[in-house]
Amino acid sequence: MSINASGMVLEREAENEVQPMIETDNVAHEREAETMIKGSSEAPKIKKHRGPTKKTDIHARTLEERTPIILNCYGQPIGPTPKDVKDLSRFLGTIARTTEFAPLNYVDWPCVPTHDQIWEYVLEKFMIPPEGRSWVLETVNLSWRGYKSKLKKMYLEAVEKGSNLDELYELVPEDELKDLISYWNTSPAKEQSKKNKRNREKLDDMHTMGPSSYAALHHKLKQEDPNKQEPSKAKVYRESRIRNPKKTYKTSYGNTKANMIIVIYV
């Protein structure tokens, strides 16, 4: 297999038996997985998820039905409501999982040739100032990387169990899936996967905001302040780490609590 200057996978390796590879990569912005618990005395029970959102209502919008989006001075969405910001973020996730907009057989996001197409389509569903383009594309990029990570995990589990790849072929066009598998089995990809795994294991202080952003939280805290003062970094940090007592998280809360004590005195 080879990769051309545009970063696209060009040739596939012979379709021989593939060996199990390194555990799936993780994007740094990955939200923490959660499981629900009924009470502290009971063992955690796995929370059942509905699966990826499709946001069909937003895809069906006409130009007249578009939602206006308010940006902060950095081009990040903050309104008009928290729901509008979450809807936009989740909508962009559906674009990242649509191969017509975000083909999977490219190694790096800057090489994907559909950035203009993505931006134009988003503008058909939301009214976003031009300053928001960079945030939109970067959000799709993060979701695109996360989606490829999920597909890789599914592939590794199928290889480990010796099962077929029918479920993957239902999600990904055949030619793109073959390109992905070929790339995942290259030495550079395996080394990068090892590096990503080591880096991910160092992340032990993740935010708990789900699809909400720091920009939206910052705006919310400012609006809640009686004097409309900018919230301190310490306050934003504390608010972004609040945990639901009815949930359990992958990472320990110890480092976060220690950091909260530190930021109180900063």
C-alpha positions as a printed Julia matrix, in Angstrom:
266×3 Matrix{Float64}:
   0.0     0.0    0.0
   1.18    3.55  -0.67
  -0.02    7.02   0.21
   0.17    9.87  -2.29
   1.06   13.5   -1.66
  -2.56   14.35  -0.86
  -2.55   11.84   1.97
  -4.98    9.46   0.31
  -4.51    5.72   0.46
  -3.8     4.62  -3.1
  -2.97    0.96  -3.24
  -4.21   -1.88  -1.11
  -2.05   -4.65   0.21
  -2.79   -8.2   -0.83
  -5.94   -9.4    0.88
  -4.2   -11.98   3.0
  -4.81  -12.72   6.64
  -4.44   -9.64   8.79
  -2.84   -9.83  12.2
  -4.38   -8.3   15.32
  -3.16   -4.76  15.79
  -2.65   -2.28  18.57
  -5.66   -1.1   20.53
  -7.7     1.63  18.9
  -6.4     5.21  18.95
  -8.19    7.82  21.03
  -8.77   11.46  20.18
  -7.64   13.86  22.9
 -11.06   15.49  22.97
 -12.89   12.2   23.46
 -15.59   12.5   26.09
 -15.44   10.07  29.0
 -17.6     6.98  28.69
 -20.06    6.57  31.49
 -22.12    3.81  33.08
 -25.23    4.31  35.15
 -25.55    3.01  38.7
 -28.67    2.74  40.82
 -26.9     3.15  44.13
 -23.5     3.0   45.74
 -24.18   -0.47  47.1
 -24.87   -1.98  43.7
 -22.43   -2.94  41.0
 -22.36   -0.55  38.03
 -24.64   -1.47  35.17
 -23.73   -0.65  31.61
 -25.77    2.22  30.27
 -27.56    1.44  27.03
 -26.91    4.06  24.37
 -29.22    4.85  21.49
 -26.36    4.87  19.01
 -25.06    7.77  16.91
 -27.5    10.63  16.51
 -28.71   11.24  12.96
 -30.24   14.7   13.38
 -32.61   14.06  10.47
 -34.7    17.07  11.5
 -31.75   19.4   10.93
 -30.77   17.75   7.65
 -34.35   18.32   6.47
 -34.29   22.06   7.19
 -34.96   24.55   4.43
 -33.06   27.83   4.09
 -35.97   29.61   5.73
 -35.8    27.29   8.75
 -32.12   27.81   9.49
 -31.09   28.53  13.07
 -28.86   31.6   13.58
 -25.69   30.95  15.56
 -24.0    33.54  17.76
 -20.19   33.43  17.98
 -17.8    34.78  20.56
 -14.75   36.84  19.64
 -12.85   33.63  18.85
 -15.36   32.38  16.29
 -16.79   29.76  18.67
 -20.57   29.26  19.0
 -22.13   30.4   22.27
 -25.82   30.78  21.42
 -28.5    31.85  21.04
 -29.28   28.94  23.41
 -27.23   26.03  24.8
 -29.52   23.66  22.88
 -28.71   25.4   19.6
 -24.98   25.0   20.25
 -25.38   21.3   21.14
 -27.56   20.73  18.07
 -24.89   22.26  15.86
 -22.14   20.16  17.44
 -24.11   16.93  17.08
 -25.12   17.82  13.52
 -21.46   18.25  12.61
 -20.86   14.78  14.04
 -23.31   13.34  11.51
 -21.38   15.04   8.71
 -18.15   13.43   9.94
 -19.84   10.03   9.59
 -21.04   10.74   6.05
 -18.4     9.54   3.6
 -19.63   11.85   0.82
 -18.58   14.77   3.02
 -15.73   13.15   4.96
 -14.22   10.2    3.06
 -12.34    7.86   5.37
  -9.47    6.83   3.08
  -7.41    9.93   3.82
  -4.74    9.84   6.49
  -4.86   13.49   7.55
  -7.78   15.9    7.72
  -6.07   18.78   5.84
  -5.8    16.45   2.84
  -9.56   15.8    2.68
 -10.74   17.81  -0.38
 -14.32   18.49   0.76
 -13.84   21.32   3.26
 -15.67   23.87   1.09
 -18.48   21.41   0.43
 -18.91   20.8    4.17
 -18.99   24.51   4.99
 -21.53   25.25   2.25
 -23.8    22.45   3.43
 -23.64   23.6    7.06
 -24.68   27.08   5.93
 -27.79   25.54   4.39
 -28.89   24.41   7.87
 -27.48   27.11  10.17
 -26.84   30.83   9.78
 -23.2    31.11  10.85
 -20.93   34.14  10.33
 -17.81   33.49   8.19
 -15.67   33.69  11.33
 -17.13   30.35  12.42
 -15.76   28.36   9.49
 -12.54   27.29  11.24
 -14.43   26.05  14.31
 -16.92   24.14  12.16
 -14.22   22.35  10.18
 -12.13   21.58  13.26
 -15.2    20.13  15.0
 -15.89   17.89  12.0
 -12.22   16.92  12.03
 -12.36   15.79  15.67
 -15.56   13.82  15.04
 -14.02   12.29  11.88
 -10.98   11.12  13.82
 -13.18    9.78  16.59
 -15.32    7.9   14.07
 -12.28    6.26  12.5
 -11.13    5.28  15.99
 -14.51    3.65  16.65
 -14.36    1.76  13.34
 -10.87    0.54  14.15
 -12.03   -0.74  17.54
 -14.89   -2.61  15.84
 -12.42   -4.1   13.37
 -10.02   -5.23  16.1
 -12.84   -6.84  18.05
 -13.99   -8.67  14.92
 -10.45   -9.93  14.27
 -10.05  -11.06  17.87
 -13.35  -12.97  17.77
 -12.71  -14.35  14.29
 -16.04  -12.94  13.11
 -16.85  -11.35   9.75
 -16.86   -7.64   8.97
 -20.48   -7.38   7.86
 -21.32   -4.73  10.47
 -18.45   -2.55   9.27
 -19.41   -2.95   5.64
 -22.87   -1.66   6.54
 -21.27    1.54   7.81
 -18.42    2.1    5.37
 -18.15    1.75   1.58
 -16.19   -1.37   0.7
 -13.31    0.4   -1.04
 -12.81    2.82   1.86
 -12.92    0.07   4.47
 -10.29   -1.95   2.6
  -8.11    1.13   2.4
  -8.51    1.71   6.14
  -7.63   -1.88   7.03
  -4.59   -1.76   4.76
  -3.42    1.45   6.38
  -4.03    0.22   9.94
  -1.72   -2.71   9.22
   1.24   -0.6    8.12
   4.2    -0.14  10.45
   3.85    3.68  10.66
   0.18    3.34  11.6
   0.93    0.79  14.3
   3.68    2.95  15.79
   1.41    5.98  15.78
  -1.29    3.92  17.47
   1.12    2.93  20.25
   2.09    6.57  20.75
  -1.54    7.71  20.81
  -2.41    5.04  23.34
   0.42    6.14  25.67
  -0.67    9.76  25.38
  -4.29    8.89  26.04
  -3.37    7.03  29.22
  -1.83   10.24  30.56
  -5.16   12.07  30.34
  -6.58   11.66  33.84
  -8.36   14.99  34.27
 -11.08   15.06  31.61
 -13.97   17.5   31.55
 -17.47   16.16  32.11
 -19.44   18.57  29.9
 -20.36   16.08  27.21
 -21.06   17.83  23.88
 -20.95   21.3   25.47
 -17.9    23.47  24.84
 -15.72   25.63  27.05
 -16.87   28.65  25.04
 -20.51   27.9   25.83
 -19.72   27.31  29.51
 -17.72   30.55  29.7
 -20.64   32.47  28.17
 -23.15   30.82  30.51
 -21.13   31.7   33.62
 -20.74   35.28  32.45
 -24.47   35.64  31.89
 -25.21   34.18  35.34
 -22.93   36.7   37.07
 -24.95   39.66  38.47
 -22.33   42.09  37.11
 -21.75   40.19  33.86
 -18.1    39.76  34.8
 -15.84   37.37  32.94
 -15.53   34.1   34.9
 -12.09   33.22  36.18
 -10.21   30.27  34.72
 -10.49   28.6   38.1
 -14.29   28.84  38.06
 -14.51   27.54  34.49
 -12.27   24.64  35.47
 -14.36   23.72  38.51
 -17.65   23.96  36.62
 -16.32   21.81  33.75
 -15.36   18.99  36.14
 -18.64   18.59  38.05
 -19.57   14.92  38.26
 -22.97   13.31  38.51
 -23.09   11.22  41.71
 -25.34    8.71  39.93
 -22.69    7.96  37.33
 -19.28    6.34  37.39
 -16.41    7.46  35.2
 -13.39    5.84  33.61
 -10.84    8.07  35.3
 -10.21    8.71  38.97
 -11.5    11.91  40.53
  -8.43   12.21  42.75
  -6.28   14.38  40.49
  -9.23   16.58  39.59
 -10.08   17.23  43.25
  -6.44   18.02  43.98
  -6.36   20.46  41.08
  -9.57   22.1   42.3
  -7.94   22.77  45.67
  -4.97   24.32  43.9
  -6.99   26.6   41.62
  -8.91   28.0   44.6
  -5.71   29.68  45.72
  -4.52   30.74  42.25
